[in-house]
C-alpha cells in the first residue's frame, strides 16, 4: 500500500504548481460546498473568536481559510519531488534571530501554532538553521500515510520525535545543542487535568505548559513564530524573541505570553490558522 501511495502522489507532485492550484480550486469546491468538511466546527470556532464580526465576514474568513487549507495539503505533495532551490525561492524567514544563539552556544525552542504551511516550514528550518533541528510530530493511525509523512518531514534532515513518546525520544538530545520546534497550541487531550487555563479569545482555554516548563528547566531560549503568505505559493516566517533567559521566569508566565502572541497573530491573519482544529473542545469547570 505504501509504495502504491508513494508512486501515485509522487507522480502528481511532478505537476507544475499552477496546475496543482487548479486542482486545489476544484477540491475546495468539493470540500467546502459539497462535503462541508467540519464547517460547523469552523463556524463555531469563529463565533467564539470573533463575536463582534457579522455573519458575512465570518463566512468570508471561513472561505479564505478553506482555500488556504486545501492549498497547504496540495503544496505538501511538492515535498516529494521539488528541489531545495524551489523552497529557497518560496519560503523566507528571519533565520538570523535563531542562528545567533547557536554562535553563543545556546539551545533554542520555537513555539508556533497550527499555521499554514507548517510542512514547508519544516523543510526550510532544517536548511536555514545551524542547529540540528528536532521536530515533534503526532503519529498518523494509517501506517502507510504515517510512513509517507515521516519521509516527507525528514527529507531535509529534520530529526523527528513522536509526541506520544516525547520524553524517551528527546532524551538522547537533552544535553546537546539543538533547535526544537513545537506546535504549542495543541489541545491537551488526555492530559487535560495537567493543563493550565488561560483566556484565549475571551474564553477559558486549556493549554499544556510542558513546552514552557522544558525551556525554564533547561534555560533554553524561546522564540515564537508565525507564518504569513504574501501571495499564493510564497510564505514568510517571522521569529520573535519571547524569552532569552527562561530561568528568570516560570512556565505559567511563558505560556501566557504565547497565548497572547498567538491570539494577536491570528487576529492579524485569521485565515492562516487551522480552524478545523477543535481548540475549544474542553470546557473549563471548577476543580481544574
N, C-alpha and C positions, 0 to 999 in steps of 0.2 A: 504493500500500500504506500509506504514512504517513497519508494523510487518512482512509482507512477505519479504521485502527487508532485514530487520534485520536478520530474520531467515536464509535466503539464504546466506548472507555474513558471518554470524557467523559460519555456517557450513563449509564454505570454509576456514575461518580463523583457524579452528582446524587442518588443514593440516600442516605437518612439513614444516619449512621454505624452505628446499631443494626442496620439491615438488612445493611449491609456486613459487620458482625461475624457475623451469622447465616451469610452466605456464607463468611466466613473459617473458621467452625467446620466447615463441610462440606468445604472444601478441605483443612483439617487432617487429617480422617479419610482423605481420598483420598491425600494426600502421605505421611502417617506410616504408616498401616496397610496401604494397598493398593500404592502405588508404592514406598514405602520409600526416598524420595529421600535418598541419601547417609547412610543410617542407620549403615552400617559406619564411615564416616568420623567421624561424630558420636560413636559409642561408643568408637572408637579414641582420639579426642582426649580424651574424658572419662576414659578409663582412664589416659592419660598425666598429665592434670592432677589427678585425684583418686583416686590408687591406694588411699587409705585408706577411700573410700566403698564401701558394699556395692552389689551389682548393682541392687537395687530403688531405691536412692537415685539412682543414675546414670540409670536409666530414667525416674524422676520428673523429673530435671533435663532430660533429653532431650525428654520430652513437653512440659514447660513452654516449653522453647526453641522447639520447632516451632510451638506455638500463637503465640508472640510473633513468630516469623519470618514466618509467614503473615499475621498481623495487620499487620506492618510493610509487607508488599507491598500488602495491600488498602488500608491507610491512605495509601500513596503515591498511589493514584488520586485521593484528595481534593485533591491539589495541582492537579489540572486545573480544579477548579471552586470550591473553598472560598474564602471571603473571608479577608482578613488578620485580621479580628476572630475568626474561627474558630480560627486558630492562636494568636492572642494569648491566648485563653482556655485553650488546651490545652497550651501549651508555655511553661514558665517557666525562668528561669536567673538566676544572679548576674552579670548583664551588667556591673555596675559595676566588677568586677575588671578587665575588659578595657578599658572605656571610660576609666578613669582614666589609662591610659598614652597615650591619644590626646591628652588635655589636656596631657600632658607632652612631646608631640612625638615619642613613641617608636613603633616598629613592634612588632607582636605576631605570634607564631606560636602556633597552637593545635594540640596533638598529642593525638589520640584514636584509639581502636581501632574495629573493626567492631562497632558498638554501636547497638542499636535506639533510636529510629528516626532514623537519620542524615539521611534525606531531609527530615523535618520540621525537624530541627536546622538544616539548610542554609537553609531559608526564614526561620527565626527569627533566625539570625545576622545576616542582611542587614537585618532590620528593627530590630534592637536595638543593634548595634554602630555606633559613629560612623564607623568606618573604611570605605573601600571594601573589600569582603570578597572575597578570592581563594580559590576552591575548586578543589582538584585532583581530577580525575576520570579514571577508566580508560575509554577508548572501548569501546563495545559493537560487536561484529563486525557484527550485523544493522543495516543502515543506517537502517531505519525506526524501530527501537527506540532507536538512538543519537540520532536527531533528536528523538524524543519526550522522552527523558530530558534532553537539553540544554535543551529548552523548560521542562520541569518544574523543573530545577535553577537556571535563570536567571530564574524568574518574579518573584523579589523583588530582582533587581539583582545577584546573585552574578556575579562575573567568573570564568568557568570556564577552567581551564588543563589541557590534556591531559597526563597523566602520561607519555605516550610522547614528548612534545616539550616537556617541562617547562622546560628551560633557555632555549629560544628564546622561548616564550610568556610566561615570567616576566620576561624582560629589560626590557620597557617599564616595569615597575613597580618595578624593583630600587631605584631612588633616590627612590621616593615613600613616603608614609606609608600603610601597608596593614596589614590583618589577614589572615594566611594560614592556612587550615585544612588540616591534613594528617592523613590516616589513616595513622598511623605504625607500625601492626602488620602492614603488607602484607609478605608473603613476598618476599624479594629477587628471586626468579625467575632470569632470565638473568644478573643481576649478582651471583650467589652468590659469586664469587671476590673481590668487593669488600666483601662483608658482614662484619660482626663478630659473634662468637658470645657469647651470654650465657646463663646458666642461667635458663630460663623454665619454671616448674613443675618444677624439678629436672631438666630435660633441656636440653642444649646446643641453642640455637635461633639461627638466623641472623636478624639484624636489619640493615636498612640504616641507616647513620649519616648519610645525606645531610641529613635534616631538622635534626639537631643541628649538623652542620657548617655549614649555611647560617646558623643562629642565631648560632653562635660568630663566624663571619666578619663578620656584619653587626651584632653585638651587639644582636640582636633579642630582646625579652622573650619568654620561653617560658611558656605555661600549659598544663597538662594538663587534659583534660576527660573526663567520663563521664556518660552519660545514664541516669536511672532512670525507672521507670514506677510512680508511686504507685497508679494504677488504670488500667483499660483505657481507652485514648483520651486519656490525660493523661501528659505527660512533663515531666521537670525535668533540666536540665543543670547540673552543678556544675563551675566552673572552679577550678583550684588552681594557684597560682603555683609554677612549677618553678624558674625562674631569672630574676632581674631583670637581671643583668649577665653574660650568657654568655661575654663576653670573659675573665672571671675563671676559667673552667673550660675543658673541652675536649669534643669530640664524643663520646668514649667514656664519660666520666662522665655527660654529659647523657642519652645514650641509656640507660645503665644505670639512671638514675633513672626513666626512662619505663617500662622493663621491670618494675622493682619496683612502680611505681604501677599499671601495667596488671594485673599479677598480683593485687594486693590488691583492686582494684575488681571483678575477675572472680570472685574468691573470695566477695566480699560479694554479688554479683549474678550467679550462674552461668548463669542462663537469659537474660541480656541480651546475650551475646556470640555472634558468628557461628561456631558450632561446625562448620558445614559447610565452613568455610574450611580448606584443607589447610595449617595453620600449621606442621606438623612434617614436611613432605614432603621436606625436605633433612636428611640425616644428617651430623653432624659427623665429620670424619676428619682425620688428620694432614696438615698442609700448608695448611689453611685459616688 
